[in-house]
Amino acid sequence: MKLQLGITDTKQDDLLTLIINNVGKAMLGYLPALTSVPDELGYIVEDVAVARYYRRGSEGMKSKSIEGYSVAYDKDFDSYLHIFERYQPEESNDTPGVVAFY
């Protein structure tokens, strides 16, 4: 993440750790069957953490416009929902049902 952000010192390590941890916790909300983020999805944590780093100070905003420059923010995980679907628990057909005879 530091490489993507061009950070070469350790001054912001605590902030970066906080952002990464918060993104991981938020991501688990989309993965109810899991207790930790799988390694193969680590890139999503990194991508979203970088986006959140750049969005500091604009939390909660849907868009921002400054002197003719406009930015619209997506929800953090929207572009990854199709990936999260693969990690959803499968519905079982083993649930008891009701049979009625007339």
C-alpha positions in Angstrom: 0.0 0.0 0.0 2.8 2.4 0.8 4.3 1.7 -2.6 1.0 2.6 -4.3 0.8 5.8 -2.3 4.4 6.7 -2.8 5.1 6.8 1.0 8.7 6.0 1.8 8.9 6.8 5.6 7.1 5.4 8.6 5.3 8.6 9.7 1.9 7.4 8.6 2.2 3.8 9.5 -0.3 4.0 12.3 -2.9 5.7 10.1 -2.3 3.1 7.3 -2.7 0.2 9.8 -5.9 1.7 11.1 -7.3 2.1 7.6 -6.4 -1.4 6.6 -7.9 -2.9 9.7 -11.1 -1.0 9.3 -11.4 -2.0 5.6 -10.9 -5.6 6.6 -13.6 -5.5 9.2 -16.0 -3.7 6.9 -15.3 -6.3 4.2 -16.2 -9.2 6.5 -19.7 -7.7 6.6 -20.0 -8.8 3.0 -18.6 -12.3 3.9 -20.8 -13.5 6.8 -19.5 -17.1 6.5 -15.9 -16.1 7.2 -14.1 -14.8 10.3 -11.1 -13.4 8.4 -10.3 -12.1 5.0 -8.9 -14.8 2.7 -5.4 -14.1 1.3 -6.7 -14.3 -2.2 -8.9 -11.3 -1.4 -6.2 -9.2 0.1 -5.9 -7.1 -3.0 -9.4 -5.8 -2.4 -8.5 -4.6 1.1 -5.5 -2.9 -0.4 -7.4 -1.2 -3.2 -10.2 0.0 -0.9 -7.7 1.2 1.7 -5.9 3.3 -0.9 -9.2 4.8 -1.9 -10.1 5.6 1.7 -6.6 7.1 2.3 -7.2 9.5 -0.6 -10.7 10.3 0.6 -9.7 11.3 4.1 -11.6 14.4 5.1 -14.4 13.6 2.8 -15.8 10.6 4.7 -19.6 10.3 4.2 -19.7 12.5 1.1 -21.2 11.1 -2.1 -19.5 13.8 -4.2 -17.2 16.8 -4.0 -16.7 19.8 -6.2 -13.9 22.3 -5.9 -13.3 25.1 -8.4 -14.8 23.2 -11.3 -13.2 19.8 -10.4 -15.9 17.3 -9.4 -15.5 13.8 -7.9 -18.2 11.3 -7.2 -17.5 8.5 -4.7 -18.8 5.0 -5.1 -19.5 2.8 -2.2 -16.3 1.1 -1.2 -17.1 -2.5 -2.1 -19.7 -2.1 -5.0 -17.3 -3.1 -7.7 -16.4 -6.3 -5.7 -19.9 -7.6 -4.9 -19.7 -10.2 -7.7 -16.6 -11.6 -6.1 -18.1 -11.7 -2.7 -21.0 -13.8 -4.1 -18.6 -16.8 -4.5 -18.0 -16.7 -0.7 -21.7 -16.7 0.4 -22.9 -19.9 2.1 -24.9 -22.1 -0.1 -28.5 -22.6 0.8 -29.3 -26.1 1.9 -32.4 -28.0 0.8 -32.2 -30.1 3.9 -34.7 -27.9 5.8 -37.8 -29.6 6.9 -40.9 -28.7 5.0 -44.6 -29.3 5.4 -46.6 -31.9 3.4 -50.3 -31.7 3.3 -52.6 -34.5 2.2 -56.2 -33.7 1.2 
